Amino acid sequence: VQHSVIEFGPPQRWRGATGSQNSAAEGVEVLAESMKLGYDVRLMHSQVWATWSRKGWSNLADKTTHQWQGVGYVRMSSNKDFNALISEMASCNCEAYVWLFKTK
C-alpha cells in the first residue's frame, strides 16, 4: 500500500472501543510501527489541525506545512511528535486524519 488515510483518535474513543487503559501509548506504537515499515507519517487537515495549528504546533519538531498535489500536511517523525499529537487530540477530544505515505 503506497498511501493510506486513517481517521485516528481521539484516545477517549479508543478506550471505549478497546477497553484498554493505555490507549494513548498504543496509539504512539501504531504510528511508530508505521514509520518502521517505511511510511512517512503526515497529519492532514482534520479537527485536531485547527486547534493545534492555532497553538503554533506546540511540541511538534517540524512545524512546516507541506503541500503534495494540493493536500496540506505536517510531518511527524518521532515518538515525541506522536505523543504531542495524541495529547492534543485528548485535550480537544477530536480526531486526526493521519496520512501514511510509503517512502521506502
Backbone torsions as a table, in degrees:
resi	resn	phi	psi	omega
1	VAL	NA	123.3	179.7
2	GLN	-81.5	-40.4	-177.0
3	HIS	-135.3	145.3	173.1
4	SER	-152.1	136.0	175.7
5	VAL	-113.4	128.6	-176.3
6	ILE	-119.4	130.1	168.1
7	GLU	-78.5	110.5	-166.1
8	PHE	-115.6	115.8	172.3
9	GLY	94.1	-170.0	-1.1
10	PRO	-77.9	167.3	-177.6
11	PRO	-56.1	-32.3	179.0
12	GLN	-60.4	-35.3	179.4
13	ARG	-71.1	-38.3	179.1
14	TRP	-62.4	-43.3	-180.0
15	ARG	-57.7	-44.3	180.0
16	GLY	-65.6	-36.7	-176.9
17	ALA	-79.6	-35.6	-173.3
18	THR	-106.7	-18.6	-176.0
19	GLY	76.0	4.4	-178.3
20	SER	-72.3	141.1	175.5
21	GLN	-92.3	-3.8	-176.5
22	ASN	-124.8	39.1	-171.3
23	SER	-65.7	-34.1	179.6
24	ALA	-64.0	-45.0	178.4
25	ALA	-63.2	-37.5	178.2
26	GLU	-66.6	-35.4	175.8
27	GLY	-63.3	-41.8	176.4
28	VAL	-61.4	-42.5	179.2
29	GLU	-59.8	-41.9	179.6
30	VAL	-60.0	-46.1	-179.1
31	LEU	-68.2	-40.8	179.0
32	ALA	-64.0	-41.5	178.1
33	GLU	-64.6	-36.0	177.6
34	SER	-61.6	-41.2	176.9
35	MET	-63.2	-42.9	179.8
36	LYS	-60.9	-29.4	179.2
37	LEU	-82.9	3.9	175.6
38	GLY	95.8	17.1	179.0
39	TYR	-97.7	139.7	168.2
40	ASP	-82.3	125.0	-177.9
41	VAL	-94.9	118.4	-173.6
42	ARG	-124.7	139.4	173.8
43	LEU	-98.4	123.1	178.0
44	MET	-97.5	171.1	175.4
45	HIS	-55.0	127.5	-178.2
46	SER	-164.4	-176.6	-177.6
47	GLN	-58.0	-45.1	-177.7
48	VAL	-67.8	-27.5	179.6
49	TRP	-54.5	-47.8	-175.9
50	ALA	-60.4	-47.6	-176.9
51	THR	-73.2	-41.2	-176.6
52	TRP	-71.0	-40.2	-179.5
53	SER	-65.6	-34.3	176.4
54	ARG	-64.4	-24.6	178.2
55	LYS	-91.4	11.1	178.6
56	GLY	70.7	28.4	179.3
57	TRP	56.3	45.7	-178.0
58	SER	-51.1	133.7	178.4
59	ASN	69.2	10.4	175.2
60	LEU	-95.4	129.2	-175.3
61	ALA	-64.0	-49.8	-177.7
62	ASP	-109.1	105.0	-176.2
63	LYS	-89.4	6.1	-178.0
64	THR	-71.5	130.0	172.9
65	THR	-87.7	122.1	-179.3
66	HIS	-102.7	164.7	176.7
67	GLN	-130.5	139.2	171.3
68	TRP	-140.5	114.1	-178.9
69	GLN	49.0	44.4	176.3
70	GLY	83.3	2.3	-179.5
71	VAL	-102.5	121.8	177.6
72	GLY	-85.6	143.1	179.0
73	TYR	-159.0	162.2	168.7
74	VAL	-119.5	148.2	-179.7
75	ARG	-89.7	144.2	172.7
76	MET	-124.1	127.6	-170.4
77	SER	-135.3	16.5	179.5
78	SER	-155.9	164.5	175.9
79	ASN	-61.0	-31.9	176.5
80	LYS	-61.5	-44.2	177.1
81	ASP	-62.6	-44.2	-178.2
82	PHE	-64.1	-41.6	176.7
83	ASN	-63.2	-39.5	178.1
84	ALA	-62.9	-42.6	177.7
85	LEU	-60.4	-49.4	-176.2
86	ILE	-66.4	-37.2	176.0
87	SER	-62.4	-43.0	178.8
88	GLU	-66.0	-40.4	177.4
89	MET	-62.8	-39.1	179.7
90	ALA	-65.9	-39.2	-176.7
91	SER	-70.5	-32.7	179.4
92	CYS	-99.8	-4.8	-176.1
93	ASN	50.4	49.0	-178.2
94	CYS	-135.8	159.4	-174.9
95	GLU	-94.0	168.0	176.2
96	ALA	-120.2	147.3	167.9
97	TYR	-97.9	111.6	-179.0
98	VAL	-102.6	126.9	-178.7
99	TRP	-106.0	117.3	175.1
100	LEU	-96.9	118.7	-174.7
101	PHE	-120.1	117.5	-175.5
102	LYS	-68.7	123.3	-179.6
103	THR	-114.4	-16.5	-176.8
104	LYS	-116.8	NA	NA
